[in-house]
Amino acid sequence: MPKPLALVTRMDAATEAVWKDTLADALPEETILSFRDMSAEQRLQAELAIVANPDPAHVAELPNINWIHSLWAGVERLVAELGPDAAPIVRLVDPELARVMAEAVLAWTYYLHRDMPAYRLSQKKAEWAPRDYRHPRDVTVGLLGLGELGKAAADRLKGAGFNTIGWSRSPKVLGDIETVSGEGGFEHILGAADILVCLMPLTAETRGMLDARRLSQMKPGAAIINFARGPIIVDTDLIAALDAGRLSHAVLDVFAQEPLPATSPFWAHPSVTVLPHISGPTDRFTAAGIVAANIRQWRQTGKMPKTVDIKAGY
Amino acid sequence: MPKPLALVTRMDAATEAVWKDTLADALPEETILSFRDMSAEQRLQAELAIVANPDPAHVAELPNINWIHSLWAGVERLVAELGPDAAPIVRLVDPELARVMAEAVLAWTYYLHRDMPAYRLSQKKAEWAPRDYRHPRDVTVGLLGLGELGKAAADRLKGAGFNTIGWSRSPKVLGDIETVSGEGGFEHILGAADILVCLMPLTAETRGMLDARRLSQMKPGAAIINFARGPIIVDTDLIAALDAGRLSHAVLDVFAQEPLPATSPFWAHPSVTVLPHISGPTDRFTAAGIVAANIRQWRQTGKMPKTVDIKAGY
């Protein structure tokens, strides 16, 4: 019988139990134990940890794990909390997550393109105020970040006829989609995009990347969608740009603190759409299948899946 | 020199002048005159009328027109106002209109599917309340009407992964999209659709078609999108169904009276999204090109484009 796998989360017990069952269905040959139910001896035996936003002190009580599989795609908090000496981390790379995130990018791009926030304000005032229609070929959508999520989003936007530009730190080729990179490319995309979509991981480099200076380089009247991580944008600078009318709207799904505190000025801001981190929900079933395949491959071949580059942060 | 074409609209003079210029650019060989600028003699000479919501008394002052080209796709008001003895009517059939309408159907389907109205209400209360995500394959979108617009919308919905069903009065085959027809098919689609989209023309048959009885046959919690004509839905019955919580939301772009009067209960209804008839705006340039091609064909061959079936109303 293989040594146990530890499931370490900060979920409430009922939610964790649902995940544990789904993982057990996908990996019937393994013994998956919830960290909170494990004896001290079982914690010493555990060979692997499957984690979702775990308490780092709990992970530290599993000294013999070979590697850690995250149930989420975003691991910047995990990397920061576990520190450089932790076991290698494998993040979830789920094509279903890329599909649902690309769908969200298209859905909220349409939200802005088809003027839904403006029509909501008109409705509030009982005002019949049709706005001019713009063909999507005349609307430039700029994507920041061209990982799995950015690539999938670029495809959907391009397929919907938007003038799509993608930006990444180092040069990337993306079929027939225009891509730019580096500092020069960043300035270009800021100046060109009518709608700017954040899909970058949070790293030392991207933290605070969209600050007052960068926001002032954006096309006047542009809108912004943040589906990545809250701290990529400097909140106070964003609010100043919206208040000044330099930017028209922000759709924010991610925040420095989640749930967003009731005191946040975002809630009541007329040019902000607040979403409760729902753009890219993890699909429990596809996620469990991917985790199962990775663990099975390791059992059979000793080969670990691609692990997170701790220095890059993703 | 050919006899003049009369442009008859209820647009303000400046808007009509823009249309007249666009039509003149597309038809430089014709003499297009605004009805309001025409002498009595010119009105007798006019061979064709190009109309947009014209005053029927004005059209009656053009006794020698061979046919009438509408600049809009919806002609039910024109047919009703001109009566059965008017010249044959040609409506605008513009692939660009089908594209932009299909885009609107997808955009507001996402609006409902991705819970945008619910998140707006949560934001108003500063409430962090994520909702479960449903895969589009588990969301049934029912399309009422499978003309050019319905067909284009069905393709976009199917392409986005929604479980798409189309309904038409008489049976139609639509590639790999499930279609139903007639009374039995109507009951089926009402019971199956999570989101019901109206794209039917307004006719004697469709007027008041979605009344209390029909709305009560809809799937509990379903939502409705009306991008067709206001009188297809009985307003008071719709409000009763929304108030009772039987239907979750209505996106209304069309109304019995437009602009929607300030006294309408729709404006302030929490489960209604009011749009100012913007789902399918006519593109002036593609419309002018289509009108030009139809008129040229008639000049050269004497062949009139397909005209409106006055009895069917479209």
Interface residues (C-beta under 8 A of the other chain):
Chain A: V100 E103 A104 L106 A107 W108 Y110 Y111 H113 R114 D115 M116 Y119 R120 S122 Q123 A126 W128 A129 P130 R131 Y133 H135 P136 A160 E258 P259 L260 A262 S264 W267 A268 T273 V274 L275 P276 H277 I278 P281 D283
Chain B: V100 E103 A104 L106 A107 W108 Y110 Y111 H113 R114 D115 M116 Y119 R120 S122 Q123 A126 W128 A129 P130 R131 Y133 H135 P136 A160 E258 P259 L260 A262 S264 W267 A268 T273 V274 L275 P276 H277 I278 P281 D283
